[in-house]
């Protein structure tokens, strides 16, 4: 059973809670100035510890939930560090595209990743800047690479953007590629 106490006799001093966690280790948590609320918090902490100990709360799911709510910039910084084996140009381009999508689609945490919002932003970006299908696919590939990295590093259980399809580049050819003629090669 958790014990509730005050460290001093001052009037607006909060109560403190001591309880045993799922590993049997003694923990101390700060409560509230109201004793009733602190007792409720102590009961909740004990219940969570008991559920973890019996295996009803999965630590892996709990870690995913905490990771998904952390700010996106932490993950982007770690992702950029993981790209360090690539060329500086690739890193710069990939990070610019990923940051542009996260900012434009208002993705502030991993929990905000939604295929519809990303696709909506990419379509608006394509319309506003007159992007071709290849550029759209490059942006989508960059954000998809970031999401796959999040899955590989166990920040996400699965890629939330896997359902977004690439555009057909054969339909929208902006520059016609061709082989050089013989006289162009020698000149």
C-alpha atoms as an extended CHARMM CRD file, in Angstrom:
* protein
*
       187  EXT
         1         1  UNK       CA              0.0000000000        0.0000000000        0.0000000000  PROA      1               0.0000000000
         2         2  UNK       CA              1.2160000000        3.4770000000       -0.8450000000  PROA      2               0.0000000000
         3         3  UNK       CA              2.0410000000        5.9110000000        1.9250000000  PROA      3               0.0000000000
         4         4  UNK       CA              1.1230000000        9.5900000000        1.7220000000  PROA      4               0.0000000000
         5         5  UNK       CA              3.0290000000       12.2320000000        3.6800000000  PROA      5               0.0000000000
         6         6  UNK       CA              4.0460000000       15.8880000000        3.7720000000  PROA      6               0.0000000000
         7         7  UNK       CA              7.6930000000       16.8730000000        3.9560000000  PROA      7               0.0000000000
         8         8  UNK       CA              6.9200000000       19.9920000000        5.9830000000  PROA      8               0.0000000000
         9         9  UNK       CA              4.0030000000       21.3830000000        7.9510000000  PROA      9               0.0000000000
        10        10  UNK       CA              3.4530000000       24.4210000000        5.6930000000  PROA      10              0.0000000000
        11        11  UNK       CA             -0.0980000000       24.9810000000        4.5130000000  PROA      11              0.0000000000
        12        12  UNK       CA              0.3300000000       24.9270000000        0.6880000000  PROA      12              0.0000000000
        13        13  UNK       CA              2.9750000000       22.2130000000        0.6490000000  PROA      13              0.0000000000
        14        14  UNK       CA              2.0750000000       19.2470000000       -1.6090000000  PROA      14              0.0000000000
        15        15  UNK       CA              1.7060000000       15.7140000000       -0.3470000000  PROA      15              0.0000000000
        16        16  UNK       CA              4.1870000000       13.0460000000       -1.4510000000  PROA      16              0.0000000000
        17        17  UNK       CA              3.4840000000        9.4380000000       -2.3600000000  PROA      17              0.0000000000
        18        18  UNK       CA              5.7390000000        6.4360000000       -1.7680000000  PROA      18              0.0000000000
        19        19  UNK       CA              4.8380000000        3.1910000000       -3.5300000000  PROA      19              0.0000000000
        20        20  UNK       CA              6.4630000000        0.0790000000       -4.9970000000  PROA      20              0.0000000000
        21        21  UNK       CA              6.7130000000       -0.1160000000       -8.7970000000  PROA      21              0.0000000000
        22        22  UNK       CA              6.2920000000       -3.2680000000      -10.9090000000  PROA      22              0.0000000000
        23        23  UNK       CA              9.8860000000       -4.2880000000      -10.2080000000  PROA      23              0.0000000000
        24        24  UNK       CA              9.4780000000       -3.9920000000       -6.4350000000  PROA      24              0.0000000000
        25        25  UNK       CA             11.5470000000       -0.8080000000       -6.2640000000  PROA      25              0.0000000000
        26        26  UNK       CA             10.4050000000        1.9550000000       -3.9080000000  PROA      26              0.0000000000
        27        27  UNK       CA              9.3570000000        5.1070000000       -5.7980000000  PROA      27              0.0000000000
        28        28  UNK       CA              8.4450000000        8.5920000000       -4.6190000000  PROA      28              0.0000000000
        29        29  UNK       CA              6.0560000000       10.8100000000       -6.5730000000  PROA      29              0.0000000000
        30        30  UNK       CA              4.8400000000       14.3240000000       -5.9480000000  PROA      30              0.0000000000
        31        31  UNK       CA              1.1360000000       14.5920000000       -5.1960000000  PROA      31              0.0000000000
        32        32  UNK       CA             -1.2220000000       17.5170000000       -4.7830000000  PROA      32              0.0000000000
        33        33  UNK       CA             -1.9660000000       19.9490000000       -1.9520000000  PROA      33              0.0000000000
        34        34  UNK       CA             -5.3470000000       18.2170000000       -1.5920000000  PROA      34              0.0000000000
        35        35  UNK       CA             -5.0530000000       14.9530000000        0.3340000000  PROA      35              0.0000000000
        36        36  UNK       CA             -8.0370000000       13.3290000000       -1.4110000000  PROA      36              0.0000000000
        37        37  UNK       CA             -6.6000000000       13.9300000000       -4.8740000000  PROA      37              0.0000000000
        38        38  UNK       CA             -3.2350000000       12.6340000000       -3.7320000000  PROA      38              0.0000000000
        39        39  UNK       CA             -4.8780000000        9.4440000000       -2.4230000000  PROA      39              0.0000000000
        40        40  UNK       CA             -6.5450000000        8.9490000000       -5.8360000000  PROA      40              0.0000000000
        41        41  UNK       CA             -3.2020000000        9.4240000000       -7.5910000000  PROA      41              0.0000000000
        42        42  UNK       CA             -1.5520000000        6.9480000000       -5.2090000000  PROA      42              0.0000000000
        43        43  UNK       CA             -4.2510000000        4.3670000000       -5.9670000000  PROA      43              0.0000000000
        44        44  UNK       CA             -3.7660000000        4.8940000000       -9.7130000000  PROA      44              0.0000000000
        45        45  UNK       CA              0.0270000000        4.5190000000       -9.4300000000  PROA      45              0.0000000000
        46        46  UNK       CA             -0.3730000000        1.2920000000       -7.4600000000  PROA      46              0.0000000000
        47        47  UNK       CA             -2.9130000000       -0.0610000000       -9.9550000000  PROA      47              0.0000000000
        48        48  UNK       CA             -0.6110000000        0.6890000000      -12.9050000000  PROA      48              0.0000000000
        49        49  UNK       CA              2.3090000000       -1.0050000000      -11.1160000000  PROA      49              0.0000000000
        50        50  UNK       CA              0.1610000000       -4.0770000000      -10.4290000000  PROA      50              0.0000000000
        51        51  UNK       CA             -1.0270000000       -4.2180000000      -14.0630000000  PROA      51              0.0000000000
        52        52  UNK       CA              2.5610000000       -3.9640000000      -15.3340000000  PROA      52              0.0000000000
        53        53  UNK       CA              3.6700000000       -6.6780000000      -12.9410000000  PROA      53              0.0000000000
        54        54  UNK       CA              0.9230000000       -9.0550000000      -14.1090000000  PROA      54              0.0000000000
        55        55  UNK       CA              1.6020000000       -8.2600000000      -17.7650000000  PROA      55              0.0000000000
        56        56  UNK       CA             -1.7060000000       -6.5590000000      -18.5320000000  PROA      56              0.0000000000
        57        57  UNK       CA              0.0880000000       -3.3430000000      -19.5050000000  PROA      57              0.0000000000
        58        58  UNK       CA              2.5480000000       -3.9970000000      -22.3130000000  PROA      58              0.0000000000
        59        59  UNK       CA              5.7160000000       -1.9100000000      -21.8060000000  PROA      59              0.0000000000
        60        60  UNK       CA              6.3390000000       -1.9040000000      -25.5850000000  PROA      60              0.0000000000
        61        61  UNK       CA              2.9340000000       -0.3500000000      -26.3170000000  PROA      61              0.0000000000
        62        62  UNK       CA              3.4300000000        2.1220000000      -23.5090000000  PROA      62              0.0000000000
        63        63  UNK       CA              6.8060000000        3.1460000000      -24.9600000000  PROA      63              0.0000000000
        64        64  UNK       CA              5.2410000000        3.5530000000      -28.4320000000  PROA      64              0.0000000000
        65        65  UNK       CA              2.5320000000        5.7770000000      -26.9700000000  PROA      65              0.0000000000
        66        66  UNK       CA              5.0740000000        8.0020000000      -25.2120000000  PROA      66              0.0000000000
        67        67  UNK       CA              7.2870000000        8.1900000000      -28.3210000000  PROA      67              0.0000000000
        68        68  UNK       CA              4.3760000000        9.0780000000      -30.5880000000  PROA      68              0.0000000000
        69        69  UNK       CA              3.5480000000       12.1180000000      -28.4500000000  PROA      69              0.0000000000
        70        70  UNK       CA              7.0710000000       13.5410000000      -28.2840000000  PROA      70              0.0000000000
        71        71  UNK       CA              7.8450000000       16.5590000000      -30.5330000000  PROA      71              0.0000000000
        72        72  UNK       CA              8.6190000000       15.7160000000      -34.1790000000  PROA      72              0.0000000000
        73        73  UNK       CA             11.8300000000       17.7720000000      -34.1770000000  PROA      73              0.0000000000
        74        74  UNK       CA             13.5030000000       15.2560000000      -31.8240000000  PROA      74              0.0000000000
        75        75  UNK       CA             12.8330000000       12.4700000000      -34.3250000000  PROA      75              0.0000000000
        76        76  UNK       CA             13.8980000000       14.5790000000      -37.3030000000  PROA      76              0.0000000000
        77        77  UNK       CA             17.2190000000       15.3860000000      -35.6470000000  PROA      77              0.0000000000
        78        78  UNK       CA             17.8740000000       11.7040000000      -34.9410000000  PROA      78              0.0000000000
        79        79  UNK       CA             16.8400000000       10.8090000000      -38.5090000000  PROA      79              0.0000000000
        80        80  UNK       CA             19.2560000000       13.3830000000      -39.9280000000  PROA      80              0.0000000000
        81        81  UNK       CA             22.0660000000       11.8980000000      -37.8310000000  PROA      81              0.0000000000
        82        82  UNK       CA             21.2280000000        8.4380000000      -39.1630000000  PROA      82              0.0000000000
        83        83  UNK       CA             21.6650000000        9.7200000000      -42.7320000000  PROA      83              0.0000000000
        84        84  UNK       CA             25.2730000000       10.7700000000      -42.0750000000  PROA      84              0.0000000000
        85        85  UNK       CA             26.6880000000        7.9600000000      -44.2580000000  PROA      85              0.0000000000
        86        86  UNK       CA             25.1090000000        9.5550000000      -47.3480000000  PROA      86              0.0000000000
        87        87  UNK       CA             26.2610000000       12.5420000000      -49.3860000000  PROA      87              0.0000000000
        88        88  UNK       CA             25.6550000000       16.0260000000      -47.9520000000  PROA      88              0.0000000000
        89        89  UNK       CA             23.4690000000       16.8830000000      -50.9480000000  PROA      89              0.0000000000
        90        90  UNK       CA             21.2170000000       13.8620000000      -50.3360000000  PROA      90              0.0000000000
        91        91  UNK       CA             20.9320000000       14.6480000000      -46.6230000000  PROA      91              0.0000000000
        92        92  UNK       CA             20.1110000000       18.3100000000      -47.2830000000  PROA      92              0.0000000000
        93        93  UNK       CA             17.5030000000       17.5120000000      -49.9410000000  PROA      93              0.0000000000
        94        94  UNK       CA             15.8350000000       14.7270000000      -47.9550000000  PROA      94              0.0000000000
        95        95  UNK       CA             15.6630000000       16.7670000000      -44.7520000000  PROA      95              0.0000000000
        96        96  UNK       CA             14.3490000000       19.8480000000      -46.5770000000  PROA      96              0.0000000000
        97        97  UNK       CA             11.5650000000       17.7810000000      -48.1360000000  PROA      97              0.0000000000
        98        98  UNK       CA             10.6620000000       16.0010000000      -44.8920000000  PROA      98              0.0000000000
        99        99  UNK       CA             10.6640000000       19.2400000000      -42.8780000000  PROA      99              0.0000000000
       100       100  UNK       CA              8.5810000000       20.9920000000      -45.5440000000  PROA      100             0.0000000000
       101       101  UNK       CA              5.9730000000       18.2340000000      -45.3830000000  PROA      101             0.0000000000
       102       102  UNK       CA              5.8830000000       18.0780000000      -41.5700000000  PROA      102             0.0000000000
       103       103  UNK       CA              5.5100000000       21.8450000000      -41.3390000000  PROA      103             0.0000000000
       104       104  UNK       CA              2.9990000000       22.1710000000      -44.1830000000  PROA      104             0.0000000000
       105       105  UNK       CA              0.8140000000       19.2700000000      -43.0220000000  PROA      105             0.0000000000
       106       106  UNK       CA              0.9760000000       20.4430000000      -39.3580000000  PROA      106             0.0000000000
       107       107  UNK       CA              2.6230000000       17.2470000000      -38.1240000000  PROA      107             0.0000000000
       108       108  UNK       CA              3.8530000000       18.1520000000      -34.6480000000  PROA      108             0.0000000000
       109       109  UNK       CA              4.3380000000       14.5890000000      -33.3770000000  PROA      109             0.0000000000
       110       110  UNK       CA              4.4020000000       11.0630000000      -34.7800000000  PROA      110             0.0000000000
       111       111  UNK       CA              0.8020000000       10.6240000000      -33.6180000000  PROA      111             0.0000000000
       112       112  UNK       CA             -0.2430000000       13.3400000000      -36.1090000000  PROA      112             0.0000000000
       113       113  UNK       CA              0.9520000000       11.3560000000      -39.1490000000  PROA      113             0.0000000000
       114       114  UNK       CA             -2.1150000000       10.8160000000      -41.2880000000  PROA      114             0.0000000000
       115       115  UNK       CA             -2.0560000000        9.7370000000      -44.9600000000  PROA      115             0.0000000000
       116       116  UNK       CA             -4.8520000000       12.1550000000      -45.8590000000  PROA      116             0.0000000000
       117       117  UNK       CA             -3.1730000000       15.2620000000      -44.4340000000  PROA      117             0.0000000000
       118       118  UNK       CA              0.1770000000       14.4210000000      -46.0560000000  PROA      118             0.0000000000
       119       119  UNK       CA             -1.4570000000       13.6690000000      -49.4020000000  PROA      119             0.0000000000
       120       120  UNK       CA             -3.5530000000       16.8500000000      -49.1990000000  PROA      120             0.0000000000
       121       121  UNK       CA             -0.4540000000       18.9390000000      -48.5190000000  PROA      121             0.0000000000
       122       122  UNK       CA              1.5350000000       17.3110000000      -51.3360000000  PROA      122             0.0000000000
       123       123  UNK       CA             -1.3110000000       17.9370000000      -53.7780000000  PROA      123             0.0000000000
       124       124  UNK       CA             -1.5720000000       21.5880000000      -52.7510000000  PROA      124             0.0000000000
       125       125  UNK       CA              2.2000000000       21.9430000000      -53.0300000000  PROA      125             0.0000000000
       126       126  UNK       CA              2.1280000000       20.3730000000      -56.4830000000  PROA      126             0.0000000000
       127       127  UNK       CA             -0.6290000000       22.7340000000      -57.6150000000  PROA      127             0.0000000000
       128       128  UNK       CA              0.9300000000       25.8770000000      -56.1190000000  PROA      128             0.0000000000
       129       129  UNK       CA              4.4560000000       25.2210000000      -57.4230000000  PROA      129             0.0000000000
       130       130  UNK       CA              3.5010000000       23.4190000000      -60.6380000000  PROA      130             0.0000000000
       131       131  UNK       CA              5.4520000000       20.3060000000      -59.6180000000  PROA      131             0.0000000000
       132       132  UNK       CA              5.6200000000       17.3330000000      -61.9240000000  PROA      132             0.0000000000
       133       133  UNK       CA              4.8070000000       13.7960000000      -60.9100000000  PROA      133             0.0000000000
       134       134  UNK       CA              8.4940000000       12.9680000000      -60.3800000000  PROA      134             0.0000000000
       135       135  UNK       CA              8.9450000000       15.7890000000      -57.8590000000  PROA      135             0.0000000000
       136       136  UNK       CA              5.7630000000       14.7310000000      -56.0420000000  PROA      136             0.0000000000
       137       137  UNK       CA              7.1510000000       11.1850000000      -55.8620000000  PROA      137             0.0000000000
       138       138  UNK       CA             10.5030000000       12.4800000000      -54.5300000000  PROA      138             0.0000000000
       139       139  UNK       CA              8.7360000000       14.2950000000      -51.6890000000  PROA      139             0.0000000000
       140       140  UNK       CA              6.6500000000       11.2230000000      -50.9530000000  PROA      140             0.0000000000
       141       141  UNK       CA              9.7400000000        9.0100000000      -51.0120000000  PROA      141             0.0000000000
       142       142  UNK       CA             11.5300000000       11.2930000000      -48.5270000000  PROA      142             0.0000000000
       143       143  UNK       CA              8.6930000000       11.2570000000      -45.9840000000  PROA      143             0.0000000000
       144       144  UNK       CA              8.2190000000        7.5310000000      -46.5730000000  PROA      144             0.0000000000
       145       145  UNK       CA             11.9250000000        6.9670000000      -45.8460000000  PROA      145             0.0000000000
       146       146  UNK       CA             11.5170000000        8.8750000000      -42.5820000000  PROA      146             0.0000000000
       147       147  UNK       CA              8.4850000000        6.7620000000      -41.5930000000  PROA      147             0.0000000000
       148       148  UNK       CA             10.3070000000        3.5190000000      -42.4690000000  PROA      148             0.0000000000
       149       149  UNK       CA             13.2200000000        4.6800000000      -40.3160000000  PROA      149             0.0000000000
       150       150  UNK       CA             10.7500000000        5.2950000000      -37.4590000000  PROA      150             0.0000000000
       151       151  UNK       CA              9.5170000000        1.7040000000      -37.8370000000  PROA      151             0.0000000000
       152       152  UNK       CA             13.0900000000        0.3490000000      -37.9400000000  PROA      152             0.0000000000
       153       153  UNK       CA             14.0160000000        2.2700000000      -34.7660000000  PROA      153             0.0000000000
       154       154  UNK       CA             10.7900000000        1.1390000000      -33.0580000000  PROA      154             0.0000000000
       155       155  UNK       CA              9.3600000000        4.6380000000      -32.8220000000  PROA      155             0.0000000000
       156       156  UNK       CA              6.2770000000        3.5370000000      -34.7870000000  PROA      156             0.0000000000
       157       157  UNK       CA              4.7340000000        0.0580000000      -35.0310000000  PROA      157             0.0000000000
       158       158  UNK       CA              4.0610000000        0.4750000000      -38.7700000000  PROA      158             0.0000000000
       159       159  UNK       CA              4.4300000000        3.0420000000      -41.5390000000  PROA      159             0.0000000000
       160       160  UNK       CA              1.2840000000        5.2180000000      -41.4740000000  PROA      160             0.0000000000
       161       161  UNK       CA              1.9750000000        6.5250000000      -44.9970000000  PROA      161             0.0000000000
       162       162  UNK       CA              2.4290000000        3.1420000000      -46.6970000000  PROA      162             0.0000000000
       163       163  UNK       CA             -1.0100000000        3.4080000000      -48.3220000000  PROA      163             0.0000000000
       164       164  UNK       CA             -0.1640000000        6.5550000000      -50.3340000000  PROA      164             0.0000000000
       165       165  UNK       CA              0.4900000000        5.5990000000      -53.9310000000  PROA      165             0.0000000000
       166       166  UNK       CA              3.0980000000        7.1630000000      -56.1690000000  PROA      166             0.0000000000
       167       167  UNK       CA              2.0130000000        9.0820000000      -59.2660000000  PROA      167             0.0000000000
       168       168  UNK       CA              2.6030000000        7.7050000000      -62.7600000000  PROA      168             0.0000000000
       169       169  UNK       CA              5.6240000000        9.6050000000      -64.1220000000  PROA      169             0.0000000000
       170       170  UNK       CA              4.9920000000        8.4740000000      -67.7130000000  PROA      170             0.0000000000
       171       171  UNK       CA              1.8270000000       10.5960000000      -67.8320000000  PROA      171             0.0000000000
       172       172  UNK       CA              3.5370000000       13.8780000000      -66.9020000000  PROA      172             0.0000000000
       173       173  UNK       CA              6.8780000000       14.1140000000      -68.7050000000  PROA      173             0.0000000000
       174       174  UNK       CA              8.3970000000       17.5570000000      -68.1740000000  PROA      174             0.0000000000
       175       175  UNK       CA             11.7140000000       16.8900000000      -69.9400000000  PROA      175             0.0000000000
       176       176  UNK       CA             11.9880000000       14.4280000000      -72.7530000000  PROA      176             0.0000000000
       177       177  UNK       CA             15.0990000000       12.2920000000      -72.2020000000  PROA      177             0.0000000000
       178       178  UNK       CA             16.8640000000       11.0350000000      -75.3140000000  PROA      178             0.0000000000
       179       179  UNK       CA             20.1740000000        9.6360000000      -76.4390000000  PROA      179             0.0000000000
       180       180  UNK       CA             22.6830000000       12.0070000000      -78.0220000000  PROA      180             0.0000000000
       181       181  UNK       CA             23.0680000000       11.9340000000      -81.7870000000  PROA      181             0.0000000000
       182       182  UNK       CA             26.5130000000       11.0740000000      -83.2770000000  PROA      182             0.0000000000
       183       183  UNK       CA             27.3050000000       14.6730000000      -84.2500000000  PROA      183             0.0000000000
       184       184  UNK       CA             26.3570000000       15.8910000000      -80.7230000000  PROA      184             0.0000000000
       185       185  UNK       CA             28.7840000000       13.4560000000      -79.0970000000  PROA      185             0.0000000000
       186       186  UNK       CA             31.8510000000       14.5410000000      -81.0700000000  PROA      186             0.0000000000
       187       187  UNK       CA             31.1140000000       18.2740000000      -80.8900000000  PROA      187             0.0000000000
